[in-house]
Amino acid sequence: MIERIIDVNINRLREGLRVVEDILRFHNNEETFEELKKIRHKIKEIENKIGYELSLYRNTEEDKGRGRYETETNTTIESIAKANFKRSEESARVLEEIFKLKDQDISYAFKEIRFMVYKIEKKYFTRIDKTKKLNFKIYLVTDSRLTKTPLESILEEAIKGGVDIVQIREKHLSDKEIIRIGEKLKEVCKKYQIPLLIDDRTDICLALDLDGVHLGQEDMPVKYARKLLGEGKIIGKSTHSIEQAENALKEETDYIAFGPIFQTPTKNYEPVGTKDIEKVKELAERYNKKLVLIGGIDTETIKKIAPNIPIACVRALMQEPYNTAVKLKQILGEK
């Protein structure tokens, strides 16, 4: 009976959407749940247009699909979300097809719902993937002027020692040279599944399909970089004061770098010191974004900064990549 097909799929669609909505709202603390809420309201409007009570055609006692199936076992919150996205999309497709026999307008309405759910699903898993990439503690920023060893060799040793993420920062090189280096470093990062970003150059990020870009205070505004790169790319921003940090956190950034904490020859800024670290940490937590400390950090100075905050290094890792990474990881683990 067609009415039973309609009833079960509307219920399945609404239930699947509600599961994902609650995951987004209460587990992920995302505003995207409002989009799913609107879809559920749209389904209610469609039900009112149908003009009769679907529950009258329900027959749960004789439903052959009431049993438990091994494929229904989910082990993570992401797998639950994925299963319920798929459940919703499949139900919307069934309703789209069935209503072609009864009402073309309602059929099209369910088609629109299906594509809306596809869009939200893509956004959700794009953010999940990016969140995993942002789960780092030690951030290597390159500077080929500090070593005679090929950067790809430095990078591989640093990753083996514990580096979690890498930024290409080679402002002294030509575009052609940066791209050549970028291609080599991308291969290393791909081998170890480590995110690779580039300083400033949104164009090269796109050309090489890197994982993201790091912007300075005078670089392209974040909103334009996000427009070019899309939701899936990582965008970080350098900050040198509490005010800059809060402003950057309000933008479409994924993390901020705060510093230089200590004196460093790689930057011309006066050190910000350690006094504001806790305040900036609190701000980052309030905006649910990543904070990384940078500037003059090595195996000795790291002992003077706040615990459990990711750090970025240039000199220390470029000059002795493996041993420095191992020591930094041990120190971070001890805190």
C-alpha positions in Angstrom: 0.0 0.0 0.0 1.4 3.4 -1.1 0.2 5.1 2.1 2.3 2.8 4.2 5.3 3.6 2.2 4.7 7.3 2.6 4.1 7.0 6.3 7.2 4.9 7.1 9.5 7.1 5.0 8.2 10.4 6.4 8.8 9.0 9.9 12.2 7.7 9.0 13.1 11.0 7.4 12.0 13.1 10.4 13.7 10.7 12.9 17.0 10.7 11.0 17.0 14.5 10.8 16.3 14.8 14.5 19.2 12.5 15.4 21.6 14.6 13.3 20.1 17.9 14.5 20.8 16.9 18.2 24.4 15.8 17.4 25.1 19.2 15.7 23.4 21.1 18.5 24.5 19.4 21.6 27.6 17.4 20.7 29.2 19.7 18.1 27.8 23.0 19.3 27.1 24.1 15.7 24.5 26.6 14.5 23.9 24.3 11.5 21.3 22.5 13.5 18.9 25.3 12.7 18.9 24.3 9.0 17.7 20.8 9.9 15.1 22.2 12.2 13.7 24.2 9.2 13.6 21.1 7.1 11.6 19.3 9.8 9.1 22.2 9.8 8.9 21.9 6.0 8.0 18.2 6.3 5.2 19.1 8.7 3.8 21.6 6.2 3.9 18.8 3.5 2.1 16.5 5.8 -0.7 19.1 6.2 -1.0 19.3 2.4 -1.4 15.5 2.1 -4.8 15.9 3.7 -5.3 12.7 5.5 -3.9 10.9 8.6 -1.0 8.6 7.6 -0.9 6.9 10.9 -4.2 5.2 10.1 -2.3 3.1 7.5 0.4 2.1 9.9 0.9 -1.7 10.7 4.0 -2.0 12.9 2.9 -5.4 14.3 3.3 -7.1 10.9 6.3 -5.1 9.7 8.9 -7.6 8.6 11.7 -5.0 9.1 11.5 -4.7 12.9 14.4 -7.0 13.7 17.9 -6.0 14.7 20.6 -6.0 12.0 24.4 -6.1 12.5 24.8 -3.3 10.0 22.8 -1.0 12.4 25.7 -1.1 15.0 27.5 2.3 15.1 30.6 2.8 17.2 31.3 6.6 17.0 29.2 9.8 17.0 30.4 10.3 13.4 29.1 6.9 12.3 25.7 7.6 14.0 25.6 10.9 12.1 26.5 9.3 8.8 23.9 6.5 9.2 21.2 9.1 9.9 22.2 11.4 7.1 21.9 8.4 4.7 18.6 7.3 6.3 17.2 10.7 5.7 18.4 11.0 2.1 17.1 7.6 1.2 13.7 8.3 2.7 13.5 11.6 0.9 14.3 9.9 -2.4 11.6 7.2 -1.8 9.0 10.0 -1.1 10.1 11.9 -4.1 9.5 8.9 -6.4 6.3 7.8 -4.8 4.7 11.2 -4.9 5.4 11.3 -8.7 2.3 9.0 -8.8 0.2 11.4 -6.6 1.4 15.0 -6.5 4.2 16.5 -8.6 4.6 19.5 -6.3 5.1 17.4 -3.2 7.5 15.1 -5.2 9.6 18.2 -6.0 9.5 19.4 -2.4 11.0 16.1 -1.2 13.6 16.4 -3.9 14.6 19.9 -2.6 14.8 18.4 0.9 17.1 15.6 -0.3 19.5 18.1 -1.8 19.4 20.3 1.3 20.4 17.3 3.4 23.2 16.5 1.0 24.6 20.0 1.5 24.4 19.9 5.3 26.0 16.4 5.3 28.9 17.7 3.2 29.4 20.7 5.5 29.3 18.4 8.6 31.9 15.9 7.4 34.1 18.7 5.9 34.3 20.2 9.4 35.0 16.8 11.0 37.9 16.2 8.6 39.3 19.6 9.3 38.9 19.1 13.1 41.1 16.0 12.8 43.7 17.9 10.9 43.7 20.6 13.6 44.5 18.0 16.3 48.2 19.0 16.5 50.7 19.9 19.2 53.9 20.6 17.3 53.9 22.9 14.3 56.9 23.2 12.0 57.3 26.5 10.0 60.0 26.2 7.3 62.9 28.5 6.6 65.4 27.0 4.1 67.9 29.8 5.0 68.6 28.0 8.3 69.9 24.8 6.8 71.8 23.3 3.9 69.8 20.1 4.1 67.0 19.7 1.6 63.7 20.8 3.1 62.0 17.5 2.3 64.6 15.6 4.4 64.2 18.1 7.3 60.5 17.6 7.1 60.6 13.9 7.1 62.9 13.8 10.1 60.7 16.3 12.0 57.6 14.3 11.3 59.2 11.1 12.5 60.1 13.0 15.7 56.6 14.1 16.4 55.7 17.2 14.2 51.9 17.2 13.5 51.5 20.0 11.0 53.7 22.0 8.6 53.7 25.5 7.1 55.8 26.5 4.1 57.2 30.0 4.8 59.8 30.9 2.2 59.2 34.6 1.5 62.7 35.0 0.2 62.1 32.6 -2.7 60.5 33.2 -6.1 57.0 31.8 -6.9 58.6 29.1 -9.1 60.9 28.0 -6.3 58.2 27.9 -3.7 56.0 25.8 -5.9 58.9 23.4 -6.6 59.5 23.1 -2.8 55.8 22.8 -2.2 55.4 19.8 -4.5 58.2 18.0 -2.7 56.9 18.8 0.8 53.4 17.8 -0.2 54.6 14.3 -1.1 56.2 13.9 2.3 53.1 15.2 4.1 50.9 12.9 2.1 53.0 9.9 3.0 52.6 10.6 6.7 49.1 12.1 6.5 50.3 15.4 7.9 48.5 18.7 7.0 50.6 21.1 4.9 49.8 24.8 4.8 51.5 27.8 3.2 52.2 31.3 4.6 50.3 34.1 3.0 49.9 32.6 -0.5 46.3 31.7 -1.1 47.0 31.4 -4.8 49.7 28.7 -4.3 47.5 27.0 -1.7 44.9 26.6 -4.5 47.4 25.7 -7.2 49.0 22.9 -5.2 45.8 21.9 -3.4 47.4 22.3 0.1 45.5 21.9 3.3 45.3 25.6 4.1 46.9 29.0 4.4 48.4 31.1 7.3 47.7 34.8 7.1 49.5 37.7 8.7 47.9 41.0 9.9 48.7 42.7 6.6 47.8 39.7 4.3 44.6 39.1 2.5 41.6 39.5 4.8 40.3 36.2 6.1 36.8 36.6 4.6 38.2 36.8 1.1 40.6 33.9 1.7 37.7 31.8 2.9 35.7 32.7 -0.1 38.5 31.6 -2.4 39.4 28.4 -0.4 36.1 27.2 0.8 35.0 25.7 4.1 37.3 22.6 3.7 40.6 24.5 3.9 42.4 25.5 7.1 42.9 29.2 7.7 45.2 30.4 10.5 46.2 34.0 11.4 49.1 35.6 13.2 48.3 37.8 16.2 50.5 39.9 18.4 48.2 41.3 21.1 45.0 40.4 22.9 43.0 42.7 20.7 44.4 41.2 17.5 43.7 37.7 18.9 40.1 38.4 19.7 39.5 40.0 16.3 41.0 37.1 14.5 39.0 34.6 16.6 35.8 36.4 15.5 36.8 35.9 11.8 36.4 32.7 9.8 39.7 31.3 11.1 40.3 27.8 12.3 43.3 28.7 14.6 45.3 31.7 15.6 49.1 31.9 16.3 50.0 34.2 19.2 53.5 35.6 19.6 56.4 36.0 19.3 56.5 34.8 22.9 60.3 35.1 23.1 62.9 37.0 21.2 63.5 35.5 17.7 65.6 36.5 14.7 62.8 35.2 12.3 60.5 38.1 13.3 60.9 41.8 13.8 58.2 42.1 16.4 58.9 42.8 20.1 58.2 39.7 22.1 54.8 39.6 23.7 56.1 37.5 26.6 54.1 35.0 28.6 51.8 37.3 30.7 48.9 37.3 28.3 48.9 33.6 27.3 46.2 32.5 29.7 43.9 35.3 28.6 44.4 34.5 24.9 43.8 30.8 25.8 40.5 31.7 27.5 39.5 33.7 24.4 40.3 30.8 22.0 38.3 28.4 24.2 35.4 30.8 24.2 35.3 30.9 20.4 36.0 27.1 20.2 39.2 27.6 18.1 42.8 26.4 18.2 45.6 28.5 19.7 49.2 27.9 18.9 52.1 29.8 20.5 55.1 30.9 18.3 58.3 32.8 18.6 61.7 31.7 20.0 60.3 28.5 21.3 62.7 25.6 21.7 63.4 22.7 24.2 64.4 25.2 26.9 62.0 28.1 26.5 59.0 25.8 26.1 59.3 25.1 29.9 58.4 28.7 30.6 55.0 28.8 28.8 51.6 27.5 29.8 51.0 23.8 29.6 48.9 21.9 27.1 49.1 24.7 24.4 50.4 23.7 20.9 53.6 25.3 19.9 55.1 26.4 16.5 58.9 26.3 15.9 61.2 27.5 13.1 64.9 27.6 14.1 64.9 24.8 16.6 63.2 22.3 14.3 65.0 23.4 11.1 68.5 23.0 12.7 67.9 19.7 14.5 64.5 18.3 13.4 64.3 14.8 14.8 65.8 15.3 18.2 64.1 18.6 18.8 60.7 17.2 17.9 61.2 14.2 20.1 62.2 16.4 23.1 59.4 18.9 22.5 56.9 16.0 22.4 58.3 14.6 25.6 58.1 18.0 27.4 54.5 18.5 26.1 53.7 15.1 27.4 55.1 15.8 30.8 53.0 18.9 31.3 
